Amino acid sequence: MIFERELHRGDLTWEQRKHLLELIQETARLASQKDSEHKRHVDGLLKKVMVGVGSGLALAVVFVGGRILTQGKEEPDDSGES
């Protein structure tokens, strides 16, 4: 990182070093904050996808179950007749 490289220069005063350390801390804080925002965003998207997939599966089960019931009512039951 540029700030860290500058920090190792020998011709800096204490105030300049202190300022560079503050900049490094601020940069790290901002990066951490951005990472947290990204994780929340990804988590929200994942939840939406899971709800969508679950809804799709539920609709498929209902559709297939309804077709099975409909086909069962249309075909006569031959098991009782001999």
trRosetta pair geometry for C-beta under 8 A, 3 or more apart (Angstrom, degrees):
i j d omega theta_ij theta_ji phi_ij phi_ji
1 4 4.6 82 67 9 93 107
1 5 7.0 -165 90 -9 47 86
1 24 7.3 111 111 -120 146 94
1 27 7.5 145 -163 112 143 157
2 5 5.7 -58 -150 36 32 111
2 6 6.3 31 154 -18 67 107
3 6 5.7 -57 -150 38 31 111
3 7 6.3 40 150 -31 64 103
3 20 5.3 160 -169 -166 91 89
3 23 5.1 -159 -122 101 141 115
3 24 4.8 -174 117 -73 142 86
3 27 6.9 -176 3 3 150 149
4 7 5.4 -46 -149 24 34 119
4 8 7.1 30 155 -17 61 102
4 24 6.6 87 -65 -106 77 130
5 8 6.2 -60 -162 31 33 108
5 9 7.9 52 142 -38 59 88
6 9 5.8 -30 -168 -5 47 116
6 12 7.5 97 157 -71 79 141
6 20 5.7 -153 97 -123 111 139
7 12 7.4 -70 -144 25 36 166
7 17 6.3 85 -144 -137 79 78
7 20 4.8 179 -84 127 88 144
7 21 7.1 90 -115 -63 129 70
7 24 7.4 -4 -52 -43 140 138
9 12 5.3 99 84 -28 97 105
12 16 4.2 -130 -165 90 96 126
12 17 5.1 117 126 -56 127 83
12 20 7.4 -24 -161 -7 156 137
13 16 4.8 98 52 6 74 102
13 17 7.1 -137 97 -3 40 87
14 17 5.7 -55 -148 38 32 111
14 18 6.2 35 153 -22 66 106
15 18 5.6 -52 -145 36 30 114
15 19 6.3 33 154 -20 63 105
16 19 5.6 -52 -148 35 31 113
16 20 6.5 32 152 -18 64 104
17 20 5.7 -55 -150 37 32 111
17 21 6.4 34 152 -19 65 105
18 21 5.7 -54 -150 35 31 112
18 22 6.5 33 151 -19 64 105
19 22 5.6 -53 -150 35 32 113
19 23 6.5 34 151 -20 64 104
20 23 5.5 -52 -149 35 34 113
20 24 6.4 38 151 -21 65 103
21 24 5.6 -50 -148 34 33 114
21 25 6.4 33 153 -17 64 104
22 25 5.7 -53 -148 37 32 111
22 26 6.3 33 153 -19 65 107
23 26 5.7 -53 -144 37 31 112
23 27 6.2 33 155 -20 64 106
24 27 5.8 -55 -148 36 28 112
24 28 6.4 28 154 -17 63 107
25 28 5.8 -56 -149 38 31 111
25 29 6.3 32 153 -21 65 107
26 29 5.6 -53 -147 35 31 113
26 30 6.3 30 155 -17 65 106
27 30 5.9 -54 -147 37 30 110
27 31 6.3 30 154 -19 64 107
28 31 5.7 -54 -146 37 31 112
28 32 6.3 31 155 -19 64 107
29 32 5.8 -56 -149 37 30 111
29 33 6.3 31 153 -20 64 107
30 33 5.6 -53 -145 36 32 113
30 34 6.3 32 155 -19 65 106
31 34 5.8 -54 -147 37 30 110
31 35 6.3 34 152 -22 63 106
32 35 5.6 -53 -148 34 31 114
32 36 6.5 33 153 -20 64 103
33 36 5.8 -53 -151 34 31 111
33 37 6.5 32 151 -18 64 104
34 37 5.6 -52 -149 36 34 112
34 38 6.3 36 152 -21 65 105
35 38 5.6 -53 -149 35 31 113
35 39 6.4 32 153 -19 64 105
36 39 5.7 -53 -147 35 32 111
36 40 6.5 32 154 -18 64 104
37 40 5.8 -55 -151 36 32 110
37 41 6.4 33 152 -20 65 107
38 41 5.6 -55 -149 36 32 113
38 42 6.3 29 155 -16 66 107
39 42 5.8 -54 -144 39 31 109
39 43 6.1 34 155 -22 64 108
40 43 5.6 -55 -146 37 30 114
40 44 6.4 32 155 -20 64 105
41 44 5.8 -55 -152 34 29 111
41 45 6.5 26 153 -15 64 106
42 45 5.7 -54 -148 38 33 111
42 46 6.2 36 153 -22 65 106
43 46 5.7 -53 -147 34 30 113
43 47 6.6 32 154 -19 63 103
44 47 5.8 -53 -151 33 31 111
44 48 6.6 30 152 -17 64 105
45 48 5.7 -55 -150 36 34 111
45 49 6.3 33 153 -19 67 105
46 49 5.7 -54 -147 36 32 111
46 50 6.3 32 155 -19 65 107
47 50 5.7 -55 -147 37 31 111
47 51 6.4 32 154 -19 65 105
48 51 5.8 -54 -149 35 31 111
48 52 6.4 31 153 -18 64 108
49 52 5.6 -57 -150 38 32 113
49 53 6.2 29 155 -17 67 106
50 53 5.8 -52 -142 38 31 109
50 54 6.1 32 156 -18 64 108
51 54 5.8 -56 -145 39 28 112
51 55 6.2 29 155 -20 64 107
52 55 5.8 -55 -146 36 28 110
52 56 6.3 30 155 -19 63 107
53 56 5.7 -55 -149 37 31 113
53 57 6.4 30 154 -18 65 106
54 57 5.8 -55 -148 37 31 110
54 58 6.3 31 154 -20 65 106
55 58 5.7 -54 -147 36 32 111
55 59 6.4 31 155 -17 65 105
56 59 5.8 -55 -148 37 30 110
56 60 6.4 32 153 -20 64 106
57 60 5.6 -53 -148 35 33 114
57 61 6.4 34 154 -20 65 103
58 61 5.8 -53 -149 34 32 111
58 62 6.4 30 153 -16 64 106
59 62 5.7 -55 -147 39 33 111
59 63 6.1 33 155 -20 66 108
60 63 5.7 -55 -144 38 29 112
60 64 6.1 23 160 -13 66 108
61 64 6.1 -56 -142 42 27 105
61 65 5.9 27 158 -18 64 113
62 65 5.8 -57 -141 41 26 111
62 66 6.1 28 158 -21 63 108
63 66 5.8 -56 -148 35 26 111
63 67 6.5 24 155 -17 62 105
64 67 5.8 -54 -149 36 32 110
64 68 6.4 33 153 -20 65 105
65 68 5.7 -54 -148 35 32 112
65 69 6.4 30 154 -16 65 106
66 69 5.7 -54 -147 38 32 110
66 70 6.2 32 154 -19 66 108
67 70 5.6 -54 -144 38 31 112
67 71 6.2 29 157 -17 66 107
68 71 5.9 -56 -146 39 28 108
68 72 6.3 31 154 -22 63 108
69 72 5.6 -55 -147 35 30 114
69 73 6.6 26 156 -17 64 106
70 73 6.0 -58 -151 36 30 107
70 74 6.5 26 154 -19 64 110
71 74 5.7 -57 -145 36 34 111
71 75 6.4 18 162 -9 68 109
72 75 6.5 -62 -142 41 26 99
77 80 6.1 43 119 8 107 102
78 81 5.8 -72 -156 47 55 104
